[in-house]
């Protein structure tokens, strides 16, 4: 179909008796190599087959997953990840087997379909028709060989590889985006405290695994196409604003250096990146502009603006009956006057109200239990300061401000007494922020609709992070690599897999097929390649199953079809 030669019979003689096998040979790095061997039977079965006798109509000797690996490898066309890596990490003349670049590509193919550990890779690939798509000696894909090869890729080499890769991705663009979306996430690891690492540190983990060491990942995607264009792994305890500051020069320089970029480039960032120094550097840059969020906690006057002053924003929100509202003003932020838009989303406000009431109920129940212990004079509940600290800890656990309740303590002859009262003013001020976001930008010339739409498009990078944490596709965490260089290599393959999956969705969209990469992979995993043997035939053969309607549409969107003989071929 692609690389594998026609299957043929092969007879081995053991103890004077012939045994029949079906072999397939492909060229692996230019040399004919047996890539598949299936045992057929003993001499009696050989005679049956040779004479066309016996009950066998068609025997399926091997059924392997084809559609997914073909589709994954196809997304590398025009990019050539293995070639990029090998151009930076040169092949040693004495080196045998897959190249360093090959190891990256096979890891990416796996992460696009059914991510597994490096130890499990040979068995996983054995269940697929990878030999028809990109032949390889499966025994060479062992975890030990991966570590040996990736040991040759240091941070400097990886950055050169990344740069070439994203330059080629940029060359595939259908549009010239003038807006890019940036955000960060983190991935936990089970690395022990004693294992040396500059990347894996304890910090605030976004999946709640605060007790584990973690590694941060910064990602930049194009607005609209959602195509990754830049990323960086960083220390897990580094604050977002500090990481953004450390990346600004490199990231801005790379993006502005790409051919065909617009003169004005806007970066959409989150409030975690905000700092006086960061915006001073953006202001000094001639081509970079920004849209960011600002915490209502630090701008209570803006959050308290009555909704009567807000106006509907066309095209914003999911429900036309309840549109997003906005109010526009100006204010001084980070040393300059900026345009400020306060938005109100009714759906979000209702969700936050419900969650807030539930948390208040939980906190009140906790306070009742605390009061009972204090008033009963229970041990370890007789110190006013300690009780106050436990209240603050309970608020922190529920993500509530500590000022929603006032605690009162009184010392009596019988011991400490405790009371509490909800602070109606503070609770009311908190409710005023529900559903509201504060957007700050240096785009004075943009309409309110443009600013709001750009702000809402932060979901485009967040969706890539969600995909990276999927259990099957990409599956970046938990990190099971225990040196910084291998963590960086692993995260690079994850970002490449994300990029190729997104490229796949864009290919579908261009063909008019509205299908996610995850749904397409699920469908194509059941398009099998079959090595079969017909008793009436003199030779075994390979063919594809007849595709389902959805599989046929996917193949057509990628310019291919399966003919009645089970052969995949290009179509116009």
C-alpha positions as CSV (number, residue, x, y, z in Angstrom):
1,X,0.0,0.0,0.0
2,X,2.8,2.4,0.9
3,X,6.2,0.9,1.9
4,X,5.7,-2.8,2.4
5,X,6.4,-5.1,-0.5
6,X,3.9,-7.8,-1.5
7,X,3.6,-10.5,1.1
8,X,5.0,-13.9,0.2
9,X,5.3,-17.4,1.6
10,X,8.4,-18.5,3.4
11,X,9.2,-22.0,4.4
12,X,11.5,-22.9,7.3
13,X,12.7,-26.4,7.9
14,X,13.0,-27.6,11.5
15,X,14.1,-31.1,12.3
16,X,13.6,-32.1,8.7
17,X,10.0,-30.8,8.6
18,X,8.8,-27.8,6.6
19,X,6.8,-25.0,8.3
20,X,5.0,-22.3,6.4
21,X,5.2,-18.6,7.2
22,X,3.9,-15.4,5.6
23,X,6.6,-12.7,5.4
24,X,6.5,-9.0,4.5
25,X,9.7,-7.1,3.7
26,X,10.1,-3.4,3.6
27,X,13.1,-1.1,3.1
28,X,14.2,0.3,6.5
29,X,16.8,3.0,6.0
30,X,17.4,1.7,2.5
31,X,17.9,-2.0,3.5
32,X,15.4,-4.8,2.8
33,X,14.1,-5.9,6.3
34,X,11.6,-8.4,7.4
35,X,9.0,-6.3,9.2
36,X,6.3,-8.9,9.6
37,X,6.3,-12.7,9.9
38,X,3.2,-14.8,10.6
39,X,3.2,-18.5,11.2
40,X,0.8,-20.5,9.1
41,X,1.1,-24.1,10.0
42,X,2.7,-27.6,9.7
43,X,3.2,-29.7,6.6
44,X,-0.4,-30.9,6.4
45,X,-1.7,-27.4,6.2
46,X,0.9,-26.6,3.6
47,X,-0.4,-29.4,1.4
48,X,-4.0,-28.2,1.8
49,X,-3.1,-24.7,0.7
50,X,-0.9,-25.8,-2.1
51,X,-3.8,-27.9,-3.5
52,X,-6.5,-25.3,-2.8
53,X,-8.2,-27.8,-0.5
54,X,-9.6,-27.7,3.0
55,X,-12.4,-25.6,4.6
56,X,-10.5,-22.3,4.4
57,X,-12.3,-19.6,2.4
58,X,-10.2,-16.7,3.7
59,X,-8.1,-16.7,6.8
60,X,-7.2,-13.4,8.4
61,X,-3.7,-13.8,9.5
62,X,-3.2,-10.3,11.0
63,X,-5.6,-7.4,11.6
64,X,-3.9,-4.1,12.5
65,X,-4.9,-0.6,13.2
66,X,-4.2,1.4,10.0
67,X,-6.3,4.5,9.6
68,X,-5.1,6.4,12.7
69,X,-1.3,5.9,12.1
70,X,-1.7,6.8,8.5
71,X,-3.6,10.0,9.4
72,X,-1.1,10.9,12.1
73,X,1.9,10.4,9.8
74,X,0.2,12.4,7.1
75,X,0.2,15.5,9.3
76,X,4.0,15.4,9.2
77,X,4.0,15.8,5.5
78,X,5.4,19.2,4.5
79,X,7.0,19.5,8.0
80,X,9.4,16.5,8.2
81,X,10.0,16.6,12.0
82,X,12.6,13.8,11.8
83,X,14.5,15.7,9.1
84,X,14.5,18.9,11.2
85,X,15.8,17.0,14.3
86,X,18.5,15.2,12.2
87,X,19.6,18.5,10.6
88,X,20.4,19.8,14.1
89,X,21.6,16.5,15.8
90,X,23.7,15.0,13.2
91,X,23.7,11.2,12.7
92,X,26.9,9.5,13.9
93,X,28.4,7.5,11.0
94,X,28.6,4.4,13.3
95,X,25.0,4.8,14.3
96,X,22.5,2.1,13.3
97,X,18.7,1.9,13.6
98,X,16.3,4.8,13.7
99,X,17.8,8.3,13.9
100,X,17.2,10.8,16.7
101,X,14.6,12.5,14.6
102,X,12.8,9.2,14.0
103,X,12.5,8.7,17.7
104,X,10.8,12.1,18.0
105,X,8.4,11.3,15.2
106,X,7.4,7.9,16.5
107,X,6.7,9.4,19.9
108,X,4.5,12.1,18.3
109,X,2.5,9.6,16.3
110,X,1.8,7.6,19.4
111,X,0.8,10.7,21.4
112,X,-1.6,11.7,18.6
113,X,-3.5,8.4,18.9
114,X,-3.2,6.5,22.1
115,X,-0.4,8.0,24.3
116,X,1.5,5.3,26.3
117,X,4.8,5.0,28.1
118,X,8.0,4.5,26.1
119,X,8.3,1.0,27.6
120,X,4.9,0.1,26.0
121,X,5.7,1.7,22.6
122,X,7.0,-1.5,20.8
123,X,3.9,-3.5,21.7
124,X,1.6,-0.7,20.8
125,X,3.2,-0.1,17.4
126,X,3.1,-3.9,16.8
127,X,-0.7,-3.7,17.0
128,X,-0.7,-1.1,14.2
129,X,0.1,-1.1,10.5
130,X,3.1,1.3,11.1
131,X,5.2,-0.9,8.8
132,X,3.0,0.1,5.9
133,X,3.2,3.8,6.8
134,X,6.7,4.3,8.1
135,X,8.6,1.0,8.5
136,X,10.8,0.5,11.6
137,X,12.4,-2.2,13.6
138,X,10.0,-2.3,16.5
139,X,12.7,-3.7,18.9
140,X,14.6,-0.5,18.3
141,X,11.8,1.6,19.9
142,X,12.6,0.4,23.4
143,X,12.6,2.9,26.3
144,X,16.4,2.4,26.7
145,X,17.0,3.4,23.1
146,X,14.7,6.5,23.5
147,X,16.8,7.6,26.5
148,X,20.0,7.0,24.7
149,X,18.9,9.1,21.7
150,X,17.3,11.9,23.7
151,X,20.5,12.2,25.8
152,X,22.0,13.7,22.7
153,X,19.5,16.6,22.6
154,X,20.4,19.4,24.9
155,X,18.5,22.6,25.6
156,X,20.3,24.6,22.9
157,X,19.7,21.9,20.2
158,X,16.1,21.6,21.2
159,X,15.5,25.4,20.8
160,X,17.0,25.3,17.3
161,X,14.7,22.4,16.5
162,X,11.7,24.2,17.9
163,X,12.5,27.3,15.9
164,X,12.7,25.5,12.6
165,X,9.6,23.5,13.3
166,X,7.4,26.5,14.1
167,X,8.8,28.4,11.1
168,X,7.6,25.5,8.9
169,X,4.2,25.5,10.7
170,X,4.0,29.3,10.0
171,X,4.7,28.6,6.3
172,X,1.5,26.5,6.2
173,X,-0.8,29.3,7.4
174,X,-3.9,30.1,5.4
175,X,-4.2,33.6,6.9
176,X,-1.9,36.2,8.4
177,X,-3.0,36.5,12.0
178,X,-2.5,39.8,13.7
179,X,-3.5,38.5,17.1
180,X,-1.9,35.8,19.3
181,X,-3.2,34.2,22.5
182,X,-0.7,33.4,25.3
183,X,-1.2,31.5,28.6
184,X,0.4,29.1,30.9
185,X,-0.4,25.8,32.7
186,X,1.5,23.2,34.6
187,X,1.9,19.4,34.7
188,X,2.5,17.4,37.8
189,X,5.1,14.7,38.1
190,X,5.7,11.9,40.6
191,X,9.4,12.8,40.8
192,X,10.7,12.4,44.4
193,X,12.0,15.3,46.4
194,X,15.5,14.0,46.2
195,X,15.7,13.8,42.4
196,X,17.7,16.8,41.2
197,X,15.8,19.0,38.7
198,X,15.7,22.7,37.8
199,X,12.3,22.4,36.2
200,X,10.3,20.2,38.6
201,X,9.3,22.4,41.6
202,X,6.4,22.5,44.0
203,X,3.9,25.3,43.4
204,X,0.2,26.0,42.9
205,X,-0.9,23.2,40.7
206,X,-3.9,23.8,38.4
207,X,-5.1,20.2,38.9
208,X,-5.0,20.4,42.7
209,X,-1.8,18.3,43.1
210,X,-0.1,20.9,45.2
211,X,1.9,18.3,47.1
212,X,3.6,17.1,43.9
213,X,6.5,18.7,42.0
214,X,5.4,20.2,38.7
215,X,6.7,21.7,35.5
216,X,5.2,24.8,33.9
217,X,4.4,25.2,30.2
218,X,3.9,28.6,28.4
219,X,2.1,28.4,25.0
220,X,1.3,30.9,22.3
221,X,-1.3,30.1,19.6
222,X,-2.6,32.1,16.7
223,X,-6.1,33.5,17.3
224,X,-8.6,32.0,15.0
225,X,-6.7,29.0,13.7
226,X,-5.5,28.1,17.2
227,X,-2.2,26.9,15.8
228,X,0.7,26.6,18.3
229,X,3.5,29.0,17.3
230,X,5.8,29.1,20.4
231,X,6.1,27.3,23.7
232,X,8.5,27.0,26.6
233,X,8.9,24.6,29.6
234,X,9.8,26.4,32.8
235,X,10.2,26.0,36.5
236,X,7.1,24.9,38.3
237,X,7.4,27.5,41.1
238,X,7.9,30.5,38.8
239,X,5.1,33.1,38.8
240,X,3.4,33.7,35.5
241,X,4.4,37.4,35.4
242,X,8.1,36.5,35.9
243,X,8.0,33.7,33.2
244,X,6.3,36.1,30.8
245,X,9.0,38.7,31.4
246,X,11.7,36.1,30.8
247,X,10.1,35.1,27.5
248,X,9.1,38.4,26.1
249,X,12.2,39.3,24.1
250,X,12.6,35.8,22.7
251,X,8.9,35.4,21.9
252,X,8.4,38.8,20.4
253,X,11.6,38.5,18.4
254,X,10.6,35.1,17.0
255,X,7.1,36.2,16.0
256,X,8.1,39.5,14.5
257,X,10.9,37.8,12.6
258,X,8.5,35.5,10.7
259,X,7.9,36.4,7.1
260,X,4.6,37.9,6.3
261,X,3.5,39.0,9.8
262,X,1.3,42.0,10.2
263,X,2.9,45.3,11.2
264,X,0.8,45.4,14.4
265,X,0.6,42.3,16.5
266,X,-1.7,41.9,19.5
267,X,-1.0,39.5,22.4
268,X,-3.9,38.4,24.4
269,X,-2.8,37.6,28.0
270,X,-4.2,36.8,31.4
271,X,-4.0,38.9,34.5
272,X,-1.3,36.6,35.9
273,X,1.2,38.1,33.5
274,X,0.4,41.7,34.5
275,X,3.3,43.8,36.0
276,X,4.5,47.3,35.7
277,X,7.8,46.1,34.2
278,X,6.1,43.9,31.6
279,X,3.9,46.6,30.2
280,X,6.7,49.1,30.2
281,X,8.6,46.8,27.8
282,X,5.5,46.3,25.7
283,X,5.0,50.0,25.5
284,X,8.6,50.4,24.3
285,X,8.1,47.8,21.5
286,X,7.1,49.3,18.2
287,X,4.9,46.5,17.0
288,X,3.4,44.8,20.0
289,X,0.0,45.6,21.6
290,X,-2.0,43.9,24.3
291,X,-5.4,42.9,25.6
292,X,-5.3,41.7,29.2
293,X,-7.7,41.1,32.1
294,X,-7.6,42.9,35.5
295,X,-8.8,41.4,38.8
296,X,-12.1,43.0,40.0
297,X,-10.7,42.5,43.5
298,X,-8.2,45.4,42.8
299,X,-10.8,47.6,41.1
300,X,-13.9,47.5,43.3
301,X,-15.2,50.8,42.0
302,X,-15.3,49.3,38.4
303,X,-16.9,46.1,39.6
304,X,-19.6,48.2,41.4
305,X,-20.7,50.1,38.3
306,X,-24.4,49.5,38.0
307,X,-25.7,47.4,35.1
308,X,-27.9,50.2,34.0
309,X,-24.8,51.8,32.4
310,X,-23.9,48.7,30.4
311,X,-24.9,48.0,26.8
312,X,-25.3,44.8,24.9
313,X,-22.3,43.6,22.8
314,X,-23.2,42.3,19.4
315,X,-22.0,38.7,18.7
316,X,-20.8,38.1,22.3
317,X,-22.2,35.3,24.4
318,X,-23.9,32.0,23.6
319,X,-27.5,33.2,24.2
320,X,-28.9,36.0,22.1
321,X,-31.7,36.4,24.6
322,X,-29.1,37.2,27.3
323,X,-26.3,39.0,25.5
324,X,-23.0,39.9,27.1
325,X,-23.1,43.5,28.4
326,X,-20.2,46.0,28.4
327,X,-19.3,49.4,29.8
328,X,-16.3,51.3,28.4
329,X,-14.1,53.9,30.1
330,X,-10.5,54.9,30.5
331,X,-8.1,54.6,33.4
332,X,-4.5,54.8,34.4
333,X,-2.8,51.4,34.6
334,X,0.9,50.6,34.7
335,X,1.9,54.2,34.2
336,X,-0.3,55.1,31.2
337,X,-3.9,55.8,30.4
338,X,-5.5,52.7,28.9
339,X,-8.9,51.8,27.5
340,X,-10.9,49.7,29.9
341,X,-14.0,47.6,29.2
342,X,-16.0,46.0,32.0
343,X,-18.1,43.1,30.7
344,X,-21.1,41.3,32.4
345,X,-22.1,37.8,31.4
346,X,-25.5,36.8,32.9
347,X,-24.9,33.0,32.5
348,X,-21.6,33.3,34.3
349,X,-23.1,35.5,37.0
350,X,-25.8,32.8,37.8
351,X,-23.2,30.0,38.0
352,X,-21.0,32.1,40.3
353,X,-24.0,33.0,42.5
354,X,-25.0,29.3,42.9
355,X,-21.4,28.3,43.7
356,X,-21.0,31.2,46.1
357,X,-24.1,30.3,48.1
358,X,-23.0,26.7,48.3
359,X,-19.6,27.8,49.7
360,X,-21.2,30.2,52.1
361,X,-23.3,27.3,53.4
362,X,-20.3,25.0,53.8
363,X,-18.4,27.8,55.6
364,X,-21.4,28.4,58.0
365,X,-21.5,24.7,58.8
366,X,-17.8,24.8,59.5
367,X,-18.2,27.8,61.8
368,X,-21.1,26.2,63.7
369,X,-18.8,23.2,64.4
370,X,-16.0,25.5,65.4
371,X,-18.2,27.4,67.7
372,X,-19.5,24.2,69.4
373,X,-15.9,23.1,70.1
374,X,-14.8,26.6,71.4
375,X,-17.9,27.0,73.7
376,X,-17.4,23.4,75.0
377,X,-13.9,24.2,75.9
378,X,-12.5,21.4,73.8
379,X,-8.7,21.0,73.9
380,X,-6.8,22.9,71.2
381,X,-9.8,25.2,70.8
382,X,-9.1,27.6,73.7
383,X,-6.8,30.1,71.9
384,X,-8.5,32.9,70.0
385,X,-5.6,33.3,67.6
386,X,-5.5,29.6,66.7
387,X,-9.2,29.5,66.1
388,X,-8.9,32.6,63.8
389,X,-6.2,30.9,61.8
390,X,-8.3,27.8,61.3
391,X,-11.2,30.0,60.1
392,X,-8.8,31.7,57.5
393,X,-7.6,28.3,56.4
394,X,-11.2,27.1,55.9
395,X,-11.9,30.2,53.8
396,X,-8.8,29.6,51.8
397,X,-9.8,26.0,51.2
398,X,-13.2,27.2,49.9
399,X,-11.6,30.0,47.8
400,X,-13.6,32.6,49.8
401,X,-12.4,35.9,51.2
402,X,-12.0,35.8,55.0
403,X,-14.0,39.0,55.5
404,X,-17.4,37.4,54.6
405,X,-17.9,36.6,58.3
406,X,-17.0,38.5,61.4
407,X,-15.8,36.4,64.3
408,X,-16.3,37.5,67.9
409,X,-14.6,36.1,70.9
410,X,-15.3,36.7,74.6
411,X,-13.5,35.4,77.6
412,X,-15.7,34.4,80.5
413,X,-15.4,32.6,83.8
414,X,-16.3,29.4,82.0
415,X,-13.7,29.9,79.3
416,X,-13.6,31.3,75.7
417,X,-16.8,31.9,73.9
418,X,-17.2,32.4,70.2
419,X,-19.9,34.0,68.0
420,X,-20.0,34.9,64.3
421,X,-22.0,37.1,62.0
422,X,-22.2,37.4,58.2
423,X,-20.9,40.7,56.9
424,X,-23.7,41.8,54.6
425,X,-21.7,44.7,53.1
426,X,-18.7,42.5,52.2
427,X,-21.0,39.7,50.8
428,X,-22.9,42.3,48.7
429,X,-19.6,43.7,47.3
430,X,-18.6,40.2,46.4
431,X,-21.9,39.6,44.6
432,X,-21.3,42.8,42.6
433,X,-18.4,41.1,40.9
434,X,-20.3,38.1,39.7
435,X,-20.2,37.7,35.9
436,X,-17.9,40.7,35.5
437,X,-14.5,40.8,33.8
438,X,-12.3,43.9,33.5
439,X,-10.4,44.1,30.2
440,X,-7.6,46.5,29.7
441,X,-5.9,47.3,26.4
442,X,-3.7,49.8,24.6
443,X,-5.9,49.6,21.5
444,X,-7.7,53.0,21.8
445,X,-8.7,52.7,18.2
446,X,-10.6,49.4,18.6
447,X,-14.3,49.2,19.0
448,X,-15.8,47.8,22.2
449,X,-17.0,44.8,20.2
450,X,-13.5,44.0,19.0
451,X,-12.0,44.3,22.4
452,X,-14.7,42.0,24.0
453,X,-14.4,39.4,21.2
454,X,-10.6,39.3,21.6
455,X,-10.9,39.0,25.3
456,X,-13.3,36.0,25.0
457,X,-10.9,34.3,22.6
458,X,-8.6,33.4,25.4
459,X,-10.5,30.0,25.4
460,X,-8.5,29.2,22.3
461,X,-5.3,28.5,24.1
462,X,-7.1,27.1,27.1
463,X,-8.7,24.4,24.8
464,X,-5.2,23.4,23.8
465,X,-4.2,22.9,27.4
466,X,-7.3,20.8,28.0
467,X,-6.4,18.6,25.0
468,X,-2.8,18.3,26.3
469,X,-4.2,16.8,29.5
470,X,-6.5,14.3,27.8
471,X,-5.9,10.7,28.9
472,X,-5.5,9.3,25.4
473,X,-4.5,12.1,22.9
474,X,-1.3,13.9,23.9
475,X,-1.5,13.0,27.6
476,X,1.3,15.3,28.7
477,X,1.0,14.4,32.4
478,X,1.8,12.9,34.7
479,X,5.4,13.5,33.7
480,X,7.2,10.2,33.9
481,X,10.6,11.5,32.9
482,X,13.2,12.3,35.5
483,X,15.8,14.5,33.9
484,X,15.3,18.0,32.7
485,X,16.5,17.3,29.2
486,X,14.1,14.4,28.8
487,X,11.2,16.4,30.3
488,X,11.9,19.1,27.7
489,X,12.0,16.5,24.9
490,X,8.8,14.9,26.1
491,X,6.9,18.2,26.3
492,X,8.2,19.1,22.8
493,X,6.6,15.9,21.4
494,X,3.4,16.8,23.2
495,X,3.3,20.3,21.7
496,X,4.1,18.8,18.2
497,X,1.2,16.3,18.7
498,X,-1.1,19.2,19.7
499,X,0.0,21.1,16.6
500,X,-0.6,18.2,14.2
501,X,-4.0,17.4,15.7
502,X,-5.0,21.0,15.2
503,X,-3.6,20.9,11.6
504,X,-5.8,17.9,11.1
505,X,-8.9,19.8,12.2
506,X,-8.0,22.7,9.8
507,X,-7.6,20.2,6.9
508,X,-11.1,18.9,7.7
509,X,-12.6,22.4,7.9
510,X,-11.1,23.4,4.6
511,X,-12.8,20.3,3.1
512,X,-16.1,21.2,4.7
513,X,-16.0,18.4,7.3
514,X,-16.8,19.6,10.8
515,X,-15.0,17.0,13.0
516,X,-12.7,17.2,15.9
517,X,-9.3,15.5,15.8
518,X,-10.4,13.3,18.8
519,X,-13.5,12.1,17.0
520,X,-11.6,11.5,13.8
521,X,-9.0,9.4,15.6
522,X,-11.7,7.4,17.3
523,X,-13.2,6.6,13.9
524,X,-10.0,5.9,12.1
525,X,-8.7,3.5,14.8
526,X,-11.2,1.0,13.5
527,X,-10.1,1.2,9.9
528,X,-7.9,-1.9,9.8
529,X,-5.3,-3.3,7.4
530,X,-5.8,-7.1,6.9
531,X,-3.2,-9.6,6.0
532,X,-5.3,-12.5,4.6
533,X,-4.9,-15.8,3.0
534,X,-7.3,-17.3,0.5
535,X,-7.2,-21.0,0.0
536,X,-7.8,-20.5,-3.7
537,X,-4.9,-18.0,-4.0
538,X,-1.3,-18.8,-4.4
539,X,-0.1,-15.8,-2.5
540,X,-1.2,-13.9,0.6
541,X,-2.3,-10.3,0.3
542,X,-2.9,-7.1,2.2
543,X,-5.9,-5.0,1.9
544,X,-7.9,-2.4,3.8
545,X,-11.3,-3.0,5.2
546,X,-14.2,-1.3,3.5
547,X,-14.4,2.1,5.3
548,X,-17.5,3.2,7.0
549,X,-19.3,6.3,5.7
550,X,-17.5,8.6,8.2
551,X,-14.1,7.0,7.5
552,X,-14.7,7.5,3.8
553,X,-15.5,11.2,4.4
554,X,-12.3,11.6,6.5
555,X,-10.2,9.9,3.8
556,X,-11.8,12.1,1.1
557,X,-11.1,15.3,3.2
558,X,-7.4,14.2,3.2
559,X,-7.5,13.5,-0.6
560,X,-7.7,9.7,-0.5
561,X,-10.1,6.9,-1.0
562,X,-10.1,3.0,-0.7
563,X,-10.9,1.2,-4.0
564,X,-13.0,-2.0,-4.2
565,X,-9.8,-4.1,-3.9
566,X,-9.0,-2.5,-0.6
567,X,-6.2,-0.3,-1.9
568,X,-5.8,3.3,-0.6
569,X,-5.0,5.8,-3.3
570,X,-5.0,9.6,-3.8
571,X,-8.0,11.2,-5.5
572,X,-8.6,14.6,-7.0
